[in-house]
Amino acid sequence: MDYEKLSSDRLGESSADIRKRVEAARQRQRERFAGTALVCNADMRVAEVRKFCKLDETGESLIKAAMSQLQLSARAYHRILKLSRTIADLAGSEAIQTPHLAEALQYRPKVMLG
């Protein structure tokens, strides 16, 4: 977290507002996976990721560059897409947008070489 966010007088979202967003995201996921054994985005397998985690052209370019630069595995690729889908759900977005994907990529653990 950067200094400006930590030192700012601005208050973040209230717990009640966060709870509403989470409940709405969970409802979207229940609707998305109705009639399947899946409960949430984390439960998706490769076939569901391909179906529910489509990216636009900009998103495709970003994930392609990330795959190359960060040397991501197939497993990491799918985990990023699932997390992107969850971030989009929390934002109330039907589609995964580039900022959702970029945020998911930021959560990747940093590997220390040495």
Steps between C-alpha positions, in 0.01 A plus 500: 500500500634843421553782748227726356231237562620431851538863604185636336214637710259349249299215644454178307175317438293412802471136601131511410578623148765233453257235624243614241755475218612154613142376529420636153811330357404170664150529356646555151710186545200295622309609190795432271548148635131409549442140396865403544700360789697825515437751778751778437765618253775316687325170417531554124695248298671576168179463296311745719790745502491499118123557505468761776835682495517637149720805448478780248788569263679729747465242777633228272806714421559567870476135606720395208768750603470393865533133407822576315656751743403321820544151356161396631395137505167380360380465859595860578327617181174335602527629858547856374196470275286365784613783726431750222147360472450547876634857488260573211213349702587720799500802268157400364639443151368234265829493311856477625652836415869580470517669846355182658768290331775749592389490864507119502851505354613734779407238757750249358764412757837655431766237452840586641791361304827434661 
